[in-house]
Amino acid sequence: MMRRRRPLLRAAAVGGGAYMVGKHNANRQAEQAQYQQDQDDRISNLEAQQQPAPAPPPAAAPAPAAAPSPMIDQLNQLAALHQQGVLSDEEFAAAKAKLLGT
């Protein structure tokens, strides 16, 4: 009976050792995967911080029921420039007269 125990003991020792090595490798792979995920999260956070905030869309003027003509658009642009102070009163009057043909 003594001979029979040694092969079983050897098999148990080899199997237990293999189990421990496999468990250690699985833990190491899980740690590496977690580290990679943390690195990816940090990089994406840094990239998000470095990207400029998107510019708000320009406010669109409400469109009239009929399609505006190009001349009305140009008059509106001239009026906007005049209100902003880019055009003086004389320049605005001259540009408007030129546009209207008077």
Biopython code that builds the backbone (N, CA, C, O; Angstrom):
import numpy as np
from Bio.PDB.StructureBuilder import StructureBuilder

atoms = [
    (1, "MET", "N", (0.788, -1.188, 0.000)),
    (1, "MET", "CA", (0.000, 0.000, 0.000)),
    (1, "MET", "C", (0.842, 1.269, 0.000)),
    (1, "MET", "O", (0.371, 2.309, -0.462)),
    (2, "MET", "N", (2.000, 1.219, 0.474)),
    (2, "MET", "CA", (2.831, 2.405, 0.483)),
    (2, "MET", "C", (3.192, 2.844, -0.930)),
    (2, "MET", "O", (3.303, 4.042, -1.190)),
    (3, "ARG", "N", (3.367, 1.941, -1.802)),
    (3, "ARG", "CA", (3.711, 2.315, -3.161)),
    (3, "ARG", "C", (2.567, 3.069, -3.836)),
    (3, "ARG", "O", (2.799, 3.946, -4.668)),
    (4, "ARG", "N", (1.402, 2.744, -3.493)),
    (4, "ARG", "CA", (0.267, 3.361, -4.134)),
    (4, "ARG", "C", (0.118, 4.829, -3.739)),
    (4, "ARG", "O", (-0.363, 5.620, -4.550)),
    (5, "ARG", "N", (0.500, 5.216, -2.555)),
    (5, "ARG", "CA", (0.332, 6.573, -2.092)),
    (5, "ARG", "C", (1.263, 7.551, -2.815)),
    (5, "ARG", "O", (0.863, 8.683, -3.085)),
    (6, "ARG", "N", (2.437, 7.159, -3.118)),
    (6, "ARG", "CA", (3.377, 8.101, -3.717)),
    (6, "ARG", "C", (2.921, 8.617, -5.084)),
    (6, "ARG", "O", (3.004, 9.823, -5.314)),
    (7, "PRO", "N", (2.456, 7.794, -5.978)),
    (7, "PRO", "CA", (1.991, 8.371, -7.245)),
    (7, "PRO", "C", (0.804, 9.317, -7.052)),
    (7, "PRO", "O", (0.689, 10.322, -7.754)),
    (8, "LEU", "N", (-0.053, 9.006, -6.128)),
    (8, "LEU", "CA", (-1.186, 9.893, -5.882)),
    (8, "LEU", "C", (-0.726, 11.190, -5.238)),
    (8, "LEU", "O", (-1.237, 12.259, -5.568)),
    (9, "LEU", "N", (0.224, 11.111, -4.333)),
    (9, "LEU", "CA", (0.742, 12.308, -3.699)),
    (9, "LEU", "C", (1.459, 13.190, -4.721)),
    (9, "LEU", "O", (1.322, 14.413, -4.703)),
    (10, "ARG", "N", (2.225, 12.558, -5.612)),
    (10, "ARG", "CA", (2.919, 13.303, -6.648)),
    (10, "ARG", "C", (1.914, 13.980, -7.579)),
    (10, "ARG", "O", (2.110, 15.138, -7.949)),
    (11, "ALA", "N", (0.866, 13.299, -7.956)),
    (11, "ALA", "CA", (-0.154, 13.877, -8.831)),
    (11, "ALA", "C", (-0.859, 15.051, -8.150)),
    (11, "ALA", "O", (-1.167, 16.055, -8.793)),
    (12, "ALA", "N", (-1.108, 14.921, -6.858)),
    (12, "ALA", "CA", (-1.760, 15.989, -6.118)),
    (12, "ALA", "C", (-0.839, 17.198, -6.020)),
    (12, "ALA", "O", (-1.299, 18.333, -6.138)),
    (13, "ALA", "N", (0.434, 16.977, -5.808)),
    (13, "ALA", "CA", (1.382, 18.088, -5.705)),
    (13, "ALA", "C", (1.532, 18.790, -7.040)),
    (13, "ALA", "O", (1.560, 20.020, -7.091)),
    (14, "VAL", "N", (1.629, 18.033, -8.119)),
    (14, "VAL", "CA", (1.761, 18.632, -9.451)),
    (14, "VAL", "C", (0.480, 19.383, -9.813)),
    (14, "VAL", "O", (0.547, 20.501, -10.324)),
    (15, "GLY", "N", (-0.659, 18.797, -9.560)),
    (15, "GLY", "CA", (-1.932, 19.442, -9.868)),
    (15, "GLY", "C", (-2.129, 20.705, -9.042)),
    (15, "GLY", "O", (-2.598, 21.715, -9.568)),
    (16, "GLY", "N", (-1.784, 20.669, -7.769)),
    (16, "GLY", "CA", (-1.906, 21.843, -6.911)),
    (16, "GLY", "C", (-0.979, 22.953, -7.356)),
    (16, "GLY", "O", (-1.355, 24.125, -7.353)),
    (17, "GLY", "N", (0.250, 22.580, -7.744)),
    (17, "GLY", "CA", (1.208, 23.579, -8.238)),
    (17, "GLY", "C", (0.722, 24.221, -9.530)),
    (17, "GLY", "O", (0.830, 25.434, -9.709)),
    (18, "ALA", "N", (0.186, 23.401, -10.429)),
    (18, "ALA", "CA", (-0.333, 23.929, -11.694)),
    (18, "ALA", "C", (-1.514, 24.862, -11.442)),
    (18, "ALA", "O", (-1.665, 25.884, -12.111)),
    (19, "TYR", "N", (-2.346, 24.498, -10.474)),
    (19, "TYR", "CA", (-3.486, 25.354, -10.135)),
    (19, "TYR", "C", (-3.011, 26.705, -9.631)),
    (19, "TYR", "O", (-3.544, 27.743, -10.023)),
    (20, "MET", "N", (-2.012, 26.692, -8.763)),
    (20, "MET", "CA", (-1.505, 27.950, -8.202)),
    (20, "MET", "C", (-0.857, 28.828, -9.281)),
    (20, "MET", "O", (-1.026, 30.047, -9.268)),
    (21, "VAL", "N", (-0.122, 28.219, -10.207)),
    (21, "VAL", "CA", (0.495, 28.975, -11.303)),
    (21, "VAL", "C", (-0.588, 29.577, -12.193)),
    (21, "VAL", "O", (-0.488, 30.740, -12.583)),
    (22, "GLY", "N", (-1.603, 28.814, -12.513)),
    (22, "GLY", "CA", (-2.702, 29.313, -13.333)),
    (22, "GLY", "C", (-3.440, 30.453, -12.663)),
    (22, "GLY", "O", (-3.795, 31.438, -13.310)),
    (23, "LYS", "N", (-3.671, 30.319, -11.366)),
    (23, "LYS", "CA", (-4.350, 31.362, -10.610)),
    (23, "LYS", "C", (-3.502, 32.638, -10.570)),
    (23, "LYS", "O", (-4.030, 33.741, -10.712)),
    (24, "HIS", "N", (-2.206, 32.487, -10.379)),
    (24, "HIS", "CA", (-1.307, 33.636, -10.357)),
    (24, "HIS", "C", (-1.303, 34.347, -11.709)),
    (24, "HIS", "O", (-1.343, 35.576, -11.763)),
    (25, "ASN", "N", (-1.254, 33.583, -12.796)),
    (25, "ASN", "CA", (-1.259, 34.178, -14.144)),
    (25, "ASN", "C", (-2.580, 34.902, -14.420)),
    (25, "ASN", "O", (-2.590, 35.970, -15.033)),
    (26, "ALA", "N", (-3.680, 34.325, -13.972)),
    (26, "ALA", "CA", (-4.978, 34.964, -14.183)),
    (26, "ALA", "C", (-5.058, 36.277, -13.412)),
    (26, "ALA", "O", (-5.571, 37.269, -13.929)),
    (27, "ASN", "N", (-4.554, 36.291, -12.177)),
    (27, "ASN", "CA", (-4.556, 37.538, -11.391)),
    (27, "ASN", "C", (-3.673, 38.592, -12.041)),
    (27, "ASN", "O", (-4.029, 39.770, -12.077)),
    (28, "ARG", "N", (-2.530, 38.175, -12.552)),
    (28, "ARG", "CA", (-1.617, 39.119, -13.189)),
    (28, "ARG", "C", (-2.254, 39.711, -14.448)),
    (28, "ARG", "O", (-2.136, 40.911, -14.694)),
    (29, "GLN", "N", (-2.923, 38.882, -15.240)),
    (29, "GLN", "CA", (-3.588, 39.384, -16.441)),
    (29, "GLN", "C", (-4.720, 40.347, -16.087)),
    (29, "GLN", "O", (-4.924, 41.343, -16.780)),
    (30, "ALA", "N", (-5.455, 40.056, -15.016)),
    (30, "ALA", "CA", (-6.538, 40.939, -14.589)),
    (30, "ALA", "C", (-5.969, 42.289, -14.138)),
    (30, "ALA", "O", (-6.549, 43.335, -14.432)),
    (31, "GLU", "N", (-4.845, 42.270, -13.431)),
    (31, "GLU", "CA", (-4.215, 43.515, -12.997)),
    (31, "GLU", "C", (-3.733, 44.327, -14.196)),
    (31, "GLU", "O", (-3.881, 45.549, -14.219)),
    (32, "GLN", "N", (-3.161, 43.660, -15.183)),
    (32, "GLN", "CA", (-2.693, 44.362, -16.375)),
    (32, "GLN", "C", (-3.871, 44.967, -17.141)),
    (32, "GLN", "O", (-3.781, 46.092, -17.632)),
    (33, "ALA", "N", (-4.963, 44.229, -17.240)),
    (33, "ALA", "CA", (-6.139, 44.745, -17.933)),
    (33, "ALA", "C", (-6.698, 45.970, -17.200)),
    (33, "ALA", "O", (-7.102, 46.944, -17.834)),
    (34, "GLN", "N", (-6.719, 45.916, -15.870)),
    (34, "GLN", "CA", (-7.206, 47.054, -15.091)),
    (34, "GLN", "C", (-6.294, 48.259, -15.266)),
    (34, "GLN", "O", (-6.771, 49.387, -15.387)),
    (35, "TYR", "N", (-4.986, 48.026, -15.280)),
    (35, "TYR", "CA", (-4.025, 49.112, -15.474)),
    (35, "TYR", "C", (-4.217, 49.751, -16.846)),
    (35, "TYR", "O", (-4.209, 50.976, -16.965)),
    (36, "GLN", "N", (-4.388, 48.935, -17.874)),
    (36, "GLN", "CA", (-4.611, 49.455, -19.232)),
    (36, "GLN", "C", (-5.896, 50.285, -19.281)),
    (36, "GLN", "O", (-5.932, 51.348, -19.901)),
    (37, "GLN", "N", (-6.948, 49.792, -18.623)),
    (37, "GLN", "CA", (-8.216, 50.523, -18.622)),
    (37, "GLN", "C", (-8.064, 51.870, -17.920)),
    (37, "GLN", "O", (-8.597, 52.878, -18.383)),
    (38, "ASP", "N", (-7.341, 51.884, -16.809)),
    (38, "ASP", "CA", (-7.092, 53.143, -16.103)),
    (38, "ASP", "C", (-6.314, 54.120, -16.979)),
    (38, "ASP", "O", (-6.628, 55.309, -17.019)),
    (39, "GLN", "N", (-5.303, 53.620, -17.677)),
    (39, "GLN", "CA", (-4.510, 54.469, -18.568)),
    (39, "GLN", "C", (-5.383, 55.032, -19.687)),
    (39, "GLN", "O", (-5.292, 56.217, -20.009)),
    (40, "ASP", "N", (-6.219, 54.196, -20.276)),
    (40, "ASP", "CA", (-7.103, 54.658, -21.345)),
    (40, "ASP", "C", (-8.062, 55.733, -20.842)),
    (40, "ASP", "O", (-8.319, 56.716, -21.537)),
    (41, "ASP", "N", (-8.590, 55.543, -19.630)),
    (41, "ASP", "CA", (-9.492, 56.541, -19.060)),
    (41, "ASP", "C", (-8.767, 57.859, -18.822)),
    (41, "ASP", "O", (-9.309, 58.924, -19.119)),
    (42, "ARG", "N", (-7.565, 57.802, -18.299)),
    (42, "ARG", "CA", (-6.799, 59.021, -18.057)),
    (42, "ARG", "C", (-6.509, 59.754, -19.359)),
    (42, "ARG", "O", (-6.634, 60.976, -19.429)),
    (43, "ILE", "N", (-6.126, 59.015, -20.380)),
    (43, "ILE", "CA", (-5.801, 59.630, -21.673)),
    (43, "ILE", "C", (-7.042, 60.276, -22.282)),
    (43, "ILE", "O", (-6.971, 61.390, -22.801)),
    (44, "SER", "N", (-8.174, 59.585, -22.220)),
    (44, "SER", "CA", (-9.392, 60.156, -22.801)),
    (44, "SER", "C", (-9.839, 61.387, -22.014)),
    (44, "SER", "O", (-10.358, 62.336, -22.600)),
    (45, "ASN", "N", (-9.644, 61.382, -20.696)),
    (45, "ASN", "CA", (-9.979, 62.573, -19.907)),
    (45, "ASN", "C", (-9.086, 63.748, -20.285)),
    (45, "ASN", "O", (-9.567, 64.874, -20.409)),
    (46, "LEU", "N", (-7.800, 63.502, -20.468)),
    (46, "LEU", "CA", (-6.883, 64.570, -20.860)),
    (46, "LEU", "C", (-7.219, 65.103, -22.246)),
    (46, "LEU", "O", (-7.172, 66.311, -22.480)),
    (47, "GLU", "N", (-7.558, 64.206, -23.161)),
    (47, "GLU", "CA", (-7.922, 64.645, -24.506)),
    (47, "GLU", "C", (-9.191, 65.481, -24.473)),
    (47, "GLU", "O", (-9.311, 66.470, -25.197)),
    (48, "ALA", "N", (-10.141, 65.081, -23.629)),
    (48, "ALA", "CA", (-11.389, 65.845, -23.537)),
    (48, "ALA", "C", (-11.130, 67.227, -22.954)),
    (48, "ALA", "O", (-11.779, 68.194, -23.354)),
    (49, "GLN", "N", (-10.189, 67.340, -22.012)),
    (49, "GLN", "CA", (-9.875, 68.633, -21.427)),
    (49, "GLN", "C", (-9.158, 69.534, -22.418)),
    (49, "GLN", "O", (-9.317, 70.754, -22.364)),
    (50, "GLN", "N", (-8.375, 68.963, -23.320)),
    (50, "GLN", "CA", (-7.595, 69.755, -24.253)),
    (50, "GLN", "C", (-8.402, 70.218, -25.449)),
    (50, "GLN", "O", (-8.015, 71.186, -26.104)),
    (51, "GLN", "N", (-9.492, 69.570, -25.752)),
    (51, "GLN", "CA", (-10.299, 69.967, -26.901)),
    (51, "GLN", "C", (-11.043, 71.249, -26.564)),
    (51, "GLN", "O", (-11.619, 71.366, -25.482)),
    (52, "PRO", "N", (-11.037, 72.220, -27.488)),
    (52, "PRO", "CA", (-11.775, 73.455, -27.222)),
    (52, "PRO", "C", (-13.272, 73.179, -27.213)),
    (52, "PRO", "O", (-13.764, 72.289, -27.907)),
    (53, "ALA", "N", (-13.965, 73.944, -26.432)),
    (53, "ALA", "CA", (-15.421, 73.801, -26.363)),
    (53, "ALA", "C", (-16.011, 74.187, -27.712)),
    (53, "ALA", "O", (-15.561, 75.154, -28.328)),
    (54, "PRO", "N", (-17.002, 73.454, -28.176)),
    (54, "PRO", "CA", (-17.590, 73.794, -29.479)),
    (54, "PRO", "C", (-18.264, 75.155, -29.415)),
    (54, "PRO", "O", (-18.933, 75.500, -28.441)),
    (55, "ALA", "N", (-18.067, 75.910, -30.476)),
    (55, "ALA", "CA", (-18.653, 77.246, -30.552)),
    (55, "ALA", "C", (-20.162, 77.118, -30.674)),
    (55, "ALA", "O", (-20.658, 76.248, -31.389)),
    (56, "PRO", "N", (-20.893, 77.980, -29.980)),
    (56, "PRO", "CA", (-22.348, 77.906, -30.101)),
    (56, "PRO", "C", (-22.765, 78.287, -31.514)),
    (56, "PRO", "O", (-22.135, 79.142, -32.136)),
    (57, "PRO", "N", (-23.803, 77.673, -32.017)),
    (57, "PRO", "CA", (-24.239, 78.006, -33.382)),
    (57, "PRO", "C", (-24.708, 79.451, -33.434)),
    (57, "PRO", "O", (-25.284, 79.962, -32.473)),
    (58, "PRO", "N", (-24.460, 80.105, -34.560)),
    (58, "PRO", "CA", (-24.880, 81.503, -34.674)),
    (58, "PRO", "C", (-26.402, 81.598, -34.618)),
    (58, "PRO", "O", (-27.117, 80.747, -35.146)),
    (59, "ALA", "N", (-26.867, 82.641, -33.974)),
    (59, "ALA", "CA", (-28.307, 82.844, -33.849)),
    (59, "ALA", "C", (-28.870, 83.211, -35.215)),
    (59, "ALA", "O", (-28.420, 84.160, -35.858)),
    (60, "ALA", "N", (-29.834, 82.461, -35.631)),
    (60, "ALA", "CA", (-30.441, 82.702, -36.941)),
    (60, "ALA", "C", (-31.631, 83.640, -36.765)),
    (60, "ALA", "O", (-32.434, 83.493, -35.843)),
    (61, "ALA", "N", (-31.720, 84.592, -37.662)),
    (61, "ALA", "CA", (-32.857, 85.507, -37.650)),
    (61, "ALA", "C", (-34.078, 84.737, -38.135)),
    (61, "ALA", "O", (-33.965, 83.895, -39.026)),
    (62, "PRO", "N", (-35.223, 85.012, -37.566)),
    (62, "PRO", "CA", (-36.417, 84.293, -38.028)),
    (62, "PRO", "C", (-36.687, 84.604, -39.499)),
    (62, "PRO", "O", (-36.663, 85.760, -39.921)),
    (63, "ALA", "N", (-36.937, 83.568, -40.249)),
    (63, "ALA", "CA", (-37.153, 83.718, -41.686)),
    (63, "ALA", "C", (-38.572, 84.202, -41.942)),
    (63, "ALA", "O", (-39.519, 83.688, -41.348)),
    (64, "PRO", "N", (-38.727, 85.182, -42.816)),
    (64, "PRO", "CA", (-40.084, 85.628, -43.179)),
    (64, "PRO", "C", (-40.786, 84.546, -44.001)),
    (64, "PRO", "O", (-40.168, 83.582, -44.454)),
    (65, "ALA", "N", (-42.080, 84.733, -44.177)),
    (65, "ALA", "CA", (-42.864, 83.723, -44.885)),
    (65, "ALA", "C", (-42.410, 83.589, -46.335)),
    (65, "ALA", "O", (-42.316, 82.477, -46.854)),
    (66, "ALA", "N", (-42.129, 84.715, -46.992)),
    (66, "ALA", "CA", (-41.673, 84.673, -48.377)),
    (66, "ALA", "C", (-40.147, 84.666, -48.390)),
    (66, "ALA", "O", (-39.511, 85.155, -47.456)),
    (67, "ALA", "N", (-39.575, 84.123, -49.429)),
    (67, "ALA", "CA", (-38.119, 84.079, -49.544)),
    (67, "ALA", "C", (-37.590, 85.488, -49.766)),
    (67, "ALA", "O", (-38.043, 86.172, -50.684)),
    (68, "PRO", "N", (-36.638, 85.941, -48.946)),
    (68, "PRO", "CA", (-36.124, 87.308, -49.111)),
    (68, "PRO", "C", (-35.246, 87.400, -50.352)),
    (68, "PRO", "O", (-34.577, 86.445, -50.746)),
    (69, "SER", "N", (-35.273, 88.568, -50.944)),
    (69, "SER", "CA", (-34.466, 88.784, -52.139)),
    (69, "SER", "C", (-33.037, 89.112, -51.713)),
    (69, "SER", "O", (-32.811, 89.506, -50.569)),
    (70, "PRO", "N", (-32.077, 88.956, -52.610)),
    (70, "PRO", "CA", (-30.685, 89.287, -52.273)),
    (70, "PRO", "C", (-30.511, 90.756, -51.900)),
    (70, "PRO", "O", (-29.642, 91.088, -51.094)),
    (71, "MET", "N", (-31.331, 91.642, -52.480)),
    (71, "MET", "CA", (-31.209, 93.054, -52.177)),
    (71, "MET", "C", (-31.619, 93.320, -50.720)),
    (71, "MET", "O", (-30.997, 94.140, -50.045)),
    (72, "ILE", "N", (-32.644, 92.644, -50.244)),
    (72, "ILE", "CA", (-33.073, 92.813, -48.858)),
    (72, "ILE", "C", (-31.989, 92.296, -47.908)),
    (72, "ILE", "O", (-31.728, 92.898, -46.866)),
    (73, "ASP", "N", (-31.362, 91.178, -48.276)),
    (73, "ASP", "CA", (-30.274, 90.644, -47.464)),
    (73, "ASP", "C", (-29.126, 91.649, -47.372)),
    (73, "ASP", "O", (-28.547, 91.846, -46.304)),
    (74, "GLN", "N", (-28.801, 92.283, -48.502)),
    (74, "GLN", "CA", (-27.707, 93.255, -48.493)),
    (74, "GLN", "C", (-28.072, 94.486, -47.673)),
    (74, "GLN", "O", (-27.226, 95.046, -46.975)),
    (75, "LEU", "N", (-29.324, 94.905, -47.758)),
    (75, "LEU", "CA", (-29.774, 96.041, -46.943)),
    (75, "LEU", "C", (-29.697, 95.712, -45.454)),
    (75, "LEU", "O", (-29.301, 96.548, -44.642)),
    (76, "ASN", "N", (-30.078, 94.492, -45.108)),
    (76, "ASN", "CA", (-30.000, 94.071, -43.711)),
    (76, "ASN", "C", (-28.550, 94.034, -43.231)),
    (76, "ASN", "O", (-28.258, 94.405, -42.094)),
    (77, "GLN", "N", (-27.653, 93.590, -44.091)),
    (77, "GLN", "CA", (-26.237, 93.559, -43.721)),
    (77, "GLN", "C", (-25.695, 94.972, -43.530)),
    (77, "GLN", "O", (-24.945, 95.237, -42.591)),
    (78, "LEU", "N", (-26.081, 95.873, -44.426)),
    (78, "LEU", "CA", (-25.656, 97.268, -44.290)),
    (78, "LEU", "C", (-26.199, 97.882, -43.002)),
    (78, "LEU", "O", (-25.489, 98.609, -42.307)),
    (79, "ALA", "N", (-27.464, 97.585, -42.688)),
    (79, "ALA", "CA", (-28.065, 98.118, -41.468)),
    (79, "ALA", "C", (-27.348, 97.564, -40.230)),
    (79, "ALA", "O", (-27.130, 98.286, -39.257)),
    (80, "ALA", "N", (-26.993, 96.309, -40.274)),
    (80, "ALA", "CA", (-26.282, 95.707, -39.140)),
    (80, "ALA", "C", (-24.913, 96.349, -38.968)),
    (80, "ALA", "O", (-24.490, 96.627, -37.845)),
    (81, "LEU", "N", (-24.225, 96.585, -40.072)),
    (81, "LEU", "CA", (-22.918, 97.232, -39.990)),
    (81, "LEU", "C", (-23.049, 98.661, -39.473)),
    (81, "LEU", "O", (-22.204, 99.143, -38.720)),
    (82, "HIS", "N", (-24.120, 99.326, -39.890)),
    (82, "HIS", "CA", (-24.343, 100.693, -39.430)),
    (82, "HIS", "C", (-24.641, 100.716, -37.920)),
    (82, "HIS", "O", (-24.153, 101.591, -37.205)),
    (83, "GLN", "N", (-25.433, 99.766, -37.445)),
    (83, "GLN", "CA", (-25.766, 99.695, -36.022)),
    (83, "GLN", "C", (-24.534, 99.341, -35.182)),
    (83, "GLN", "O", (-24.410, 99.790, -34.043)),
    (84, "GLN", "N", (-23.632, 98.541, -35.739)),
    (84, "GLN", "CA", (-22.426, 98.164, -35.010)),
    (84, "GLN", "C", (-21.407, 99.299, -34.991)),
    (84, "GLN", "O", (-20.444, 99.254, -34.227)),
    (85, "GLY", "N", (-21.610, 100.295, -35.809)),
    (85, "GLY", "CA", (-20.693, 101.419, -35.841)),
    (85, "GLY", "C", (-19.585, 101.262, -36.857)),
    (85, "GLY", "O", (-18.663, 102.077, -36.893)),
    (86, "VAL", "N", (-19.653, 100.237, -37.680)),
    (86, "VAL", "CA", (-18.629, 100.032, -38.703)),
    (86, "VAL", "C", (-18.794, 101.063, -39.816)),
    (86, "VAL", "O", (-17.809, 101.578, -40.347)),
    (87, "LEU", "N", (-20.043, 101.361, -40.165)),
    (87, "LEU", "CA", (-20.331, 102.346, -41.211)),
    (87, "LEU", "C", (-20.851, 103.630, -40.563)),
    (87, "LEU", "O", (-21.651, 103.594, -39.627)),
    (88, "SER", "N", (-20.381, 104.757, -41.081)),
    (88, "SER", "CA", (-20.903, 106.042, -40.607)),
    (88, "SER", "C", (-22.242, 106.306, -41.289)),
    (88, "SER", "O", (-22.660, 105.555, -42.170)),
    (89, "ASP", "N", (-22.904, 107.371, -40.875)),
    (89, "ASP", "CA", (-24.198, 107.705, -41.466)),
    (89, "ASP", "C", (-24.066, 107.978, -42.962)),
    (89, "ASP", "O", (-24.897, 107.537, -43.757)),
    (90, "GLU", "N", (-23.004, 108.716, -43.342)),
    (90, "GLU", "CA", (-22.811, 109.055, -44.752)),
    (90, "GLU", "C", (-22.504, 107.811, -45.581)),
    (90, "GLU", "O", (-23.024, 107.644, -46.684)),
    (91, "GLU", "N", (-21.655, 106.945, -45.037)),
    (91, "GLU", "CA", (-21.303, 105.711, -45.767)),
    (91, "GLU", "C", (-22.524, 104.819, -45.924)),
    (91, "GLU", "O", (-22.729, 104.225, -46.983)),
    (92, "PHE", "N", (-23.335, 104.723, -44.878)),
    (92, "PHE", "CA", (-24.540, 103.917, -44.945)),
    (92, "PHE", "C", (-25.501, 104.462, -45.988)),
    (92, "PHE", "O", (-26.053, 103.701, -46.783)),
    (93, "ALA", "N", (-25.706, 105.773, -45.991)),
    (93, "ALA", "CA", (-26.621, 106.394, -46.958)),
    (93, "ALA", "C", (-26.116, 106.192, -48.385)),
    (93, "ALA", "O", (-26.903, 105.920, -49.291)),
    (94, "ALA", "N", (-24.790, 106.324, -48.587)),
    (94, "ALA", "CA", (-24.233, 106.153, -49.930)),
    (94, "ALA", "C", (-24.365, 104.701, -50.391)),
    (94, "ALA", "O", (-24.712, 104.451, -51.546)),
    (95, "ALA", "N", (-24.100, 103.761, -49.522)),
    (95, "ALA", "CA", (-24.202, 102.351, -49.907)),
    (95, "ALA", "C", (-25.644, 101.964, -50.177)),
    (95, "ALA", "O", (-25.924, 101.197, -51.098)),
    (96, "LYS", "N", (-26.568, 102.498, -49.369)),
    (96, "LYS", "CA", (-27.981, 102.205, -49.579)),
    (96, "LYS", "C", (-28.469, 102.806, -50.896)),
    (96, "LYS", "O", (-29.225, 102.166, -51.627)),
    (97, "ALA", "N", (-28.042, 104.025, -51.200)),
    (97, "ALA", "CA", (-28.451, 104.646, -52.459)),
    (97, "ALA", "C", (-27.879, 103.890, -53.653)),
    (97, "ALA", "O", (-28.549, 103.729, -54.673)),
    (98, "LYS", "N", (-26.663, 103.436, -53.524)),
    (98, "LYS", "CA", (-26.040, 102.669, -54.610)),
    (98, "LYS", "C", (-26.771, 101.342, -54.812)),
    (98, "LYS", "O", (-26.984, 100.903, -55.942)),
    (99, "LEU", "N", (-27.152, 100.711, -53.699)),
    (99, "LEU", "CA", (-27.845, 99.432, -53.785)),
    (99, "LEU", "C", (-29.250, 99.595, -54.400)),
    (99, "LEU", "O", (-29.687, 98.781, -55.213)),
    (100, "LEU", "N", (-29.928, 100.652, -53.992)),
    (100, "LEU", "CA", (-31.292, 100.889, -54.494)),
    (100, "LEU", "C", (-31.293, 101.535, -55.886)),
    (100, "LEU", "O", (-32.322, 101.562, -56.561)),
    (101, "GLY", "N", (-30.137, 102.052, -56.310)),
    (101, "GLY", "CA", (-30.052, 102.657, -57.639)),
    (101, "GLY", "C", (-30.628, 104.050, -57.713)),
    (101, "GLY", "O", (-31.045, 104.490, -58.784)),
    (102, "THR", "N", (-30.661, 104.766, -56.579)),
    (102, "THR", "CA", (-31.189, 106.128, -56.599)),
    (102, "THR", "C", (-30.097, 107.129, -56.339)),
    (102, "THR", "O", (-30.355, 108.333, -56.318)),
]
sb = StructureBuilder()
sb.init_structure("model")
sb.init_model(0)
sb.init_chain("A")
sb.init_seg("    ")
for serial, (resi, resn, name, xyz) in enumerate(atoms, 1):
    if name == "N":
        sb.init_residue(resn, " ", resi, " ")
    sb.init_atom(name, np.array(xyz, "f"), 0.0, 1.0, " ", f" {name:<3s}", serial, name[0])
structure = sb.get_structure()
